[in-house]
């Protein structure tokens, strides 16, 4: 799809994408608006799941989302990664999180395990790809 290729190009090199005739600013704004709408829908879904609203309701989720993206092969440099990889990372981390919760592992250790998974994924990406991800 054209939009997907444009996003991929902008993530890899915005200046080159601009030189190729892609409206970088317009697409960037559109993606931010879409992300905001999807975040609000996610907030509504979590509110329905929990049954209450709190101002800091999703504060602990950013680390989990970051871990899922890294596990899925999303490059921290941008311009790399696939939708399938991102979905795989989310599903894998969800299964790991649910298993640890069912095993009654304390929340602190679950976050520590997520951190270890991130470090392991970054090290695998570094040695497999031959490039560092900063």
N, C-alpha and C positions, 0 to 999 in steps of 0.2 A: 504494500500500500504506500502511496506517496507520502502521507503524513508520517508513517513509521520510518521511512527512509530519511525524511527531513529531520526528524527528531534524532535519529542515529547520527546523522551528519553534524547537527548542531552540538551534540554531546561530544563528538570526536574533535571537531575544530570549527568553532563558530565563524571565524574569519573565512575559512575555505568554503563553508556553507553559504555565507553571504556572497562570496565571489561566484558561486555556482548559481546564484539567482534565487536562493531561498530567503524568504522574509523572516529573518532570525527573530527580530523583536516581536513581530506579530505572533509567530508560532510560540515563542517563549511565554508571552502573555496568555495565550490561549491554554497552554499547558498548566500555567499557574492557576487559572480560573477553574479548569477541569479538576486539578488536584484539590482545590478548596472545596468544590462541590462534593467530590468523592470523600474527602475528610469529614465533611459535615454529615454525609450519609453514614459513614463509619461510626461517627459519634452517636448518631441516633440509634444505630444498631447496638452499640455497646450499652447505651442507656436502656434500651429495651431488654437487653440480656441481664443487666445488673438490677434494673428496676428502680434506679435512683440517679440523680444528677449531682455531680460534684465538679467544682471548678478545676481540679487537678486530676480528673478522671483518667486521662490517657498518658500521664507523665511517665509511667514505667514502661510504656510500649515502644518508645523510640529505639531503645537498645535492642529489643527483640526484632524489630523491623530491620534495623541495620544488620543484625546477625543473619537474618533470613536472606537479605540481598547479597551479602558477601558469600554465603554458602551457595547461593544460586549462580555464582559466577559473574555478578555485576562488578565491573571494574570501578574502582574508586577514582580513576582518572577520567571516566566518562567515555561514551562512544563504544562501549563493549558490553556484551551481555545479550541474553535473549529473554523473551517472555516465558518460554518454557523453563529456562534456568531459574528465573525469579520465582515462578510458581513452584518449582521443585524445592527451592530453598525454603519457601513459606511452609509447604506441606511437611518437609523433613523436620523443620524446627518445631512445628506444631505437634507432630507426633512425639518428638523428644520431650517437649514441655509437658504434654499430657502424661507421658509415661513417668516422668519425674514427679509430677503432681500426684498421680495415683500411688506412687511409691512413698508418698509423704515426705519428700525431700524438702527441707526448708527453702524459702524463697531466696535467701541469700546465696545458697549453694546453686540454685537453678541459674541465677544471674552469673555466678562464677563459671558455671559450665558453659553458658552462652559465650562468655568472654574467651574461654579456652577454645571453643568452636570457631570463633572469629579469628583468633590467632592461628589456629591450625589451617583454616581456609586460606588466610593470607600467605602463610608459609608455603602451602601447596601451590597456590597461584604464582608465587615468586619463583619457586624452583621449577615448576612445570612450564611456565611461560618465559622464563629467562629475564623478566622485567620486574622491577619493584613497583608496588602499588602504594602510593603515599596518600 
